[in-house]
Amino acid sequence: MNDRPPAPQPAPGDVRTVAAATRVLTGAGPRRGMARLLPFLGPAFIASIAYVDPGNFATNIEGGAKFGYTLLWVVVACNLMAMLVQILAAKVGIATGYNLAELCRLHFPRPVVWGMWVVMELVAMATDLAEFIGAAVGLNLLFGMPLGIAGLLTAVITFLILALQSRGFRPLEAVITALLGVIAVCYVIETFLDKPDWSLVIFHAVTPRFAGAESVLLAAGILGATVMPHVIFLHSSLTQGRIVVTDPVQKRGLFRFQIVDVTIAMSIAGFVNAAMLMMAAATFHRAGYSHIATIEEAHRTLEPLLGAAAGWVFAISLLAAGLASTTVGTMAGQVIMQGFLKRQIPIWLRRLITIVPSLVIIFLGFDPTRTLVISQVVLSFGLPFAVLPLILFCQRRDLMGDLVNSRPTNLLAWGVALLVIALNLYLLWQTFLGA
């Protein structure tokens, strides 16, 4: 097994959390209740933000507007597959003490490492670009400010959120979790306002079916864009030094808590995605507006159908999703550079550099929704470079020790990976060579 890197000293803001987690793992802490669980919640909440980013808004709204509740089962299936991938990412960090990018650097040939770094940097930047623009569109819809001003304000807010990293992992986890909570509450309100047909919701959530060739393509879009490569790297980094234990029993205990963390966070993300599609089905599709495929169109059409409150809530959720996901995208980019190259730049400098293309696109007047779609294509291209090494490392006992994947887990992981990669390749083919 690899030698673990030295455990980092907890920042002042994390000391109590680390001490509480250690007491639980050694049997000296609370034996039941939320006090036992709370110290371990956080990493998956940060990673889950990528699953409710502005790109998901566009895909889910188009799916619900065109095909009603028919593709709801796709959202449910996507969420279950994403849970598995994020659990494996968390496990790599706990078991080895290294993040996925660092393991690639240590175990792959140098040219492969450089190639993977270039691809994943492009993925991280493209994702961040779309998420940054999504936040600016949220400010534009909410306050009516020009997109250029909204972009500059987005930059300032993300700088402030990223500055929390200097205080340790806990303050940043709290802010990102709060933003995820805002998004979830917004969609609880939207679900109350749009009054979905619950019998159809339950039926289509568990009944796989399509409504013609176009629905297959859109299902592939939802499924193929589900697993986010940049947060696979980020999630392994968030668990590698957060709570460090070397005892095998404590490691297994820590991993079980991280499974709970992933299950709760990804269930919230799954609910938000399902609620997006249900909202589009219960309003746009039911009213005959099946052509709606952009965020701006959805916002304009919601108000006359459900009232001004629905438009406000929609814009607030988009803003929260954009701010949180662009922050997470910047963090992921930092992990990718540090892991693959063993070099890093100050995160504020990285944020400054990655803002430039976003602001250029905003000031040149490119279509924001089109930009989101292009970012999904770049994500599709980068997916194999994250998922395949993740599974390869997870099945190596010399690296993972007692947390090595079991045979059934390996079979399930390979099945999910091959399905998601195949659908992403199909999306790339459709985008560049298809109809």
C-alpha positions in Angstrom: 0.0 0.0 0.0 1.1 3.6 -0.6 2.6 5.5 2.3 0.0 8.0 3.4 1.0 11.7 3.2 1.4 13.5 6.6 -2.0 14.4 8.1 -2.6 18.2 7.9 -3.1 20.1 11.1 -6.8 21.2 11.4 -7.4 24.9 10.9 -8.7 26.8 14.0 -12.3 26.7 12.5 -12.1 22.9 12.2 -10.6 21.8 15.5 -14.0 21.2 17.3 -15.3 19.2 14.3 -12.2 17.0 14.0 -12.2 16.4 17.8 -16.0 15.5 17.8 -15.5 13.1 14.8 -12.5 11.4 16.5 -14.5 10.9 19.7 -17.3 9.2 17.7 -14.9 7.0 15.8 -13.1 5.9 19.0 -16.4 5.1 20.8 -16.1 8.0 23.2 -18.6 10.3 21.6 -22.4 10.2 21.4 -23.8 6.8 20.4 -26.9 8.0 18.5 -28.7 11.1 17.2 -27.6 14.0 15.0 -24.7 14.9 17.3 -23.0 11.6 16.2 -23.5 12.3 12.5 -23.0 16.0 12.2 -19.1 16.1 12.3 -19.1 13.9 9.2 -21.5 15.8 7.0 -20.1 18.3 4.5 -17.9 16.9 1.7 -20.8 15.4 -0.3 -22.9 18.6 0.1 -20.1 20.5 -1.6 -19.8 17.9 -4.4 -23.6 17.6 -4.8 -23.8 21.3 -5.9 -22.4 20.3 -9.3 -25.5 18.1 -9.8 -27.9 21.1 -9.4 -25.9 23.6 -11.4 -27.4 25.8 -14.2 -26.7 23.2 -16.8 -29.1 20.8 -15.0 -31.7 23.6 -15.1 -31.6 23.8 -18.9 -31.7 20.0 -19.4 -34.5 19.2 -16.9 -36.7 22.1 -18.0 -36.5 21.0 -21.6 -37.2 17.4 -20.7 -40.3 18.3 -18.6 -41.6 20.9 -21.1 -41.4 18.5 -24.1 -42.4 15.1 -22.5 -44.2 15.9 -19.3 -43.3 13.4 -16.5 -42.2 10.7 -18.9 -38.5 11.1 -18.2 -38.7 11.4 -14.4 -37.4 7.8 -14.0 -34.2 9.0 -15.9 -33.6 11.6 -13.2 -34.1 9.0 -10.5 -31.7 6.5 -12.2 -29.1 9.2 -12.8 -29.1 10.1 -9.2 -28.6 6.5 -8.0 -25.6 6.1 -10.4 -24.1 9.5 -9.3 -24.4 8.4 -5.7 -22.2 5.3 -6.4 -19.5 7.3 -8.2 -19.4 9.9 -5.4 -19.2 7.2 -2.7 -16.2 5.7 -4.6 -14.5 9.2 -4.8 -15.0 9.7 -1.1 -13.6 6.2 -0.4 -10.4 6.8 -2.4 -9.5 9.9 -0.2 -10.2 8.1 3.0 -8.4 4.9 2.1 -5.2 6.3 0.6 -4.8 9.8 2.0 -4.4 11.0 -1.6 -6.9 12.6 -4.0 -7.6 11.1 -7.4 -5.4 13.5 -9.3 -2.4 12.8 -7.0 -2.9 9.0 -7.4 -2.9 9.5 -11.2 0.4 11.4 -10.9 1.9 8.7 -8.7 0.8 5.7 -10.8 0.5 6.8 -14.4 3.3 7.6 -16.9 4.3 11.3 -17.1 2.9 11.9 -20.6 -0.5 10.4 -19.6 -0.5 12.6 -16.5 0.1 15.8 -18.5 -2.6 14.8 -21.0 -5.1 14.1 -18.3 -4.2 17.4 -16.6 -4.9 19.4 -19.8 -8.2 17.7 -20.4 -9.4 18.1 -16.8 -8.3 21.8 -16.7 -10.4 22.4 -19.8 -13.3 20.5 -18.2 -13.0 22.5 -15.0 -12.8 25.9 -16.8 -15.7 25.1 -19.2 -17.8 24.0 -16.3 -16.9 27.1 -14.2 -17.6 29.3 -17.2 -21.2 28.0 -17.5 -21.8 28.1 -13.8 -20.5 31.7 -13.6 -22.8 32.8 -16.4 -25.7 30.9 -14.7 -25.2 33.0 -11.6 -25.0 36.2 -13.6 -28.3 35.3 -15.4 -29.8 34.7 -12.0 -28.9 38.2 -10.9 -30.2 39.6 -14.2 -33.6 37.8 -13.8 -33.9 38.7 -10.1 -32.9 42.4 -10.2 -33.0 43.3 -13.9 -29.4 44.4 -13.9 -27.4 44.2 -17.1 -25.5 40.9 -17.6 -22.2 42.7 -17.6 -22.8 44.2 -14.2 -24.3 41.0 -12.9 -21.1 39.2 -14.0 -18.9 41.6 -12.1 -21.1 41.2 -9.0 -20.9 37.4 -9.3 -17.1 37.7 -9.3 -17.1 39.7 -6.1 -19.5 37.3 -4.3 -17.5 34.2 -5.3 -14.3 35.8 -4.1 -15.9 36.4 -0.7 -17.1 32.7 -0.5 -13.7 31.3 -1.6 -12.0 33.5 1.1 -13.7 31.3 3.7 -11.2 28.5 2.8 -8.6 30.3 4.9 -10.7 29.6 8.0 -10.8 25.8 7.3 -13.2 23.4 5.7 -16.2 23.9 8.1 -17.2 27.5 7.2 -17.1 26.8 3.5 -19.1 23.6 3.9 -21.7 25.6 6.0 -22.1 28.3 3.2 -22.3 25.8 0.4 -24.8 23.6 2.4 -26.9 26.7 3.1 -27.0 27.6 -0.6 -28.0 24.0 -1.4 -30.7 24.4 1.2 -31.9 27.6 -0.5 -32.2 25.8 -3.8 -34.1 22.9 -2.2 -36.5 25.2 -0.4 -37.1 27.1 -3.6 -38.1 23.9 -5.3 -40.4 22.9 -2.4 -42.2 26.2 -3.0 -42.3 25.7 -6.8 -43.7 22.2 -6.2 -46.4 23.6 -4.0 -47.2 26.3 -6.6 -47.3 24.1 -9.7 -49.4 21.4 -8.1 -48.0 18.3 -10.0 -50.1 15.3 -10.6 -48.7 13.0 -7.9 -50.1 9.8 -9.4 -48.2 10.5 -12.6 -45.1 11.5 -10.7 -45.0 8.3 -8.7 -45.8 6.2 -11.9 -43.1 7.8 -14.1 -40.5 7.9 -11.3 -40.4 4.1 -11.3 -41.6 3.2 -14.8 -38.9 3.3 -17.6 -40.4 4.4 -20.9 -39.9 6.8 -23.8 -42.1 8.9 -26.0 -40.3 8.7 -29.4 -36.8 9.1 -30.7 -36.3 12.6 -29.4 -37.2 11.6 -25.9 -34.4 9.0 -26.1 -31.9 11.7 -27.1 -33.0 14.0 -24.3 -32.8 11.1 -21.8 -29.3 10.5 -23.0 -28.6 14.2 -22.4 -29.9 14.0 -18.8 -28.1 10.8 -18.1 -24.9 11.6 -20.0 -24.5 14.9 -18.3 -25.2 13.6 -14.8 -21.8 12.5 -13.5 -19.6 15.5 -13.1 -15.9 14.7 -13.7 -14.5 17.7 -11.9 -16.3 16.9 -8.6 -15.0 13.3 -8.6 -11.5 14.8 -8.2 -12.8 17.4 -5.7 -14.7 14.9 -3.5 -11.6 12.6 -3.2 -9.7 15.7 -2.1 -12.3 16.8 0.4 -12.1 13.5 2.3 -8.3 12.8 2.1 -7.3 15.1 5.0 -10.6 16.1 6.6 -10.7 13.4 9.3 -7.6 11.3 9.2 -7.6 7.8 10.8 -5.2 4.9 10.2 -6.9 2.1 12.3 -8.8 -0.2 9.9 -11.9 -0.3 12.1 -12.0 3.5 12.3 -11.5 3.8 8.6 -14.5 1.6 7.9 -16.5 3.6 10.4 -15.5 6.8 8.7 -16.4 5.4 5.3 -19.9 4.4 6.6 -20.5 8.0 7.8 -19.4 9.3 4.3 -21.9 6.9 2.7 -24.6 8.6 4.8 -23.2 12.0 3.9 -23.4 11.1 0.2 -26.9 9.6 0.5 -28.3 12.7 2.2 -26.7 15.3 0.0 -27.3 13.4 -3.3 -31.0 12.8 -2.3 -31.5 16.5 -1.9 -29.8 17.1 -5.3 -32.0 14.4 -6.8 -35.1 15.9 -5.3 -34.2 19.3 -6.8 -33.6 17.8 -10.3 -36.8 15.9 -10.1 -38.7 19.0 -9.0 -37.2 21.0 -11.9 -38.6 18.4 -14.4 -41.9 18.2 -12.5 -42.3 22.0 -12.5 -41.8 22.1 -16.3 -44.2 19.2 -16.8 -46.9 20.6 -14.5 -46.7 24.1 -16.0 -45.2 24.3 -19.5 -46.1 20.9 -20.8 -49.6 21.0 -19.3 -50.2 24.5 -20.8 -48.9 23.4 -24.3 -45.6 25.3 -24.1 -43.5 22.3 -25.1 -41.0 24.4 -27.0 -39.5 26.0 -23.9 -35.8 25.1 -23.8 -34.0 28.1 -22.3 -33.7 29.4 -18.7 -34.9 32.9 -19.8 -37.9 31.5 -21.6 -38.8 29.4 -18.5 -38.6 32.4 -16.2 -40.7 34.6 -18.6 -43.4 31.9 -18.9 -43.6 31.0 -15.2 -45.0 34.3 -14.1 -48.2 34.4 -16.2 -48.8 30.7 -15.4 -48.1 30.6 -11.7 -47.8 34.2 -10.6 -44.9 36.6 -9.9 -43.7 34.6 -6.8 -42.9 31.6 -9.0 -40.6 33.7 -11.2 -38.9 35.2 -8.2 -38.4 31.8 -6.6 -37.0 30.4 -9.8 -34.5 33.2 -10.2 -33.4 32.9 -6.5 -32.8 29.1 -7.0 -30.8 29.8 -10.2 -28.7 32.5 -8.5 -27.9 30.2 -5.5 -27.1 27.3 -7.8 -24.8 29.5 -9.9 -22.9 31.0 -7.0 -22.4 27.7 -5.2 -21.4 25.8 -8.3 -19.0 28.3 -9.7 -17.3 28.4 -6.2 -17.1 24.6 -6.3 -15.8 24.7 -9.9 -12.9 26.9 -8.8 -12.0 24.6 -5.9 -12.1 21.6 -8.3 -9.7 23.4 -10.7 -7.3 24.0 -7.8 -7.3 20.3 -6.8 -6.7 19.2 -10.4 -3.7 21.4 -10.9 -2.2 20.6 -7.5 -2.8 16.9 -7.8 -1.6 16.3 -11.4 1.4 18.8 -11.4 2.2 19.1 -7.7 2.0 22.8 -8.2 -0.7 25.4 -7.3 -1.4 29.0 -7.6 -3.3 31.1 -5.1 -7.0 30.4 -5.4 -7.9 34.1 -5.8 -5.5 34.2 -8.8 -7.1 31.2 -10.3 -10.6 32.7 -9.7 -9.3 35.9 -11.4 -8.0 34.0 -14.4 -11.1 31.9 -14.9 -13.4 35.0 -14.6 -11.9 36.5 -17.8 -13.5 34.1 -20.4 -16.8 34.3 -18.6 -16.8 38.1 -18.7 -15.7 38.1 -22.3 -18.6 35.9 -23.3 -21.1 38.0 -21.3 -19.9 41.3 -22.8 -19.8 39.8 -26.3 -23.5 38.9 -25.9 -23.3 35.1 -26.4 -26.5 33.1 -25.6 -26.2 32.0 -22.0 -28.2 28.8 -22.5 -26.2 27.8 -25.5 -23.0 28.3 -23.4 -24.5 25.9 -20.8 -25.1 23.3 -23.5 -21.5 23.6 -24.8 -20.2 23.2 -21.3 -22.1 19.9 -21.0 -20.3 18.7 -24.2 -16.9 19.5 -22.7 -17.9 17.6 -19.6 -18.9 14.6 -21.7 -15.4 14.6 -23.3 -13.7 14.6 -19.9 -15.8 12.0 -18.1 -13.7 8.9 -18.9 -10.6 10.6 -17.6 -12.2 10.7 -14.2 -14.4 7.7 -13.9 -12.0 5.0 -15.3 -9.0 5.8 -13.0 -11.4 6.1 -10.1 -12.6 2.5 -10.5 -9.1 1.2 -11.4 -7.7 2.5 -8.1 -10.7 1.4 -6.0 -10.2 -2.2 -7.1 -6.5 -2.3 -6.0 -6.0 -3.8 -2.6 -2.4 -2.6 -2.4 -3.8 1.0 -2.4 -7.2 0.7 -0.8 -6.5 -1.9 2.0 -9.7 -3.1 3.7 -11.7 -0.5 1.7 -11.0 -2.2 -1.6 -14.1 -2.7 -3.8 -15.9 -6.0 -3.4 -16.5 -8.0 -6.6 -20.2 -7.0 -6.8 -19.3 -3.3 -6.3 -16.7 -3.6 -9.1 -19.2 -5.1 -11.4 -21.8 -2.4 -10.6 -19.2 0.4 -10.9 -18.0 -0.9 -14.3 -21.6 -1.3 -15.6 -22.5 2.3 -14.5 -19.2 3.7 -15.9 -19.6 2.0 -19.3 -23.2 3.1 -19.6 -22.5 6.7 -18.7 -19.5 6.9 -20.9 -21.3 5.3 -23.9 -24.1 7.8 -23.5 -21.7 10.7 -23.3 -20.0 9.5 -26.5 -23.5 9.2 -28.1 -24.1 12.8 -27.1 -20.8 13.9 -28.6 -21.6 12.1 -31.8 -25.1 13.7 -31.9 -23.6 17.1 -31.2 -20.9 17.1 -33.9 -22.2 14.6 -36.5 -25.9 13.9 -35.7 -29.1 15.8 -36.5 
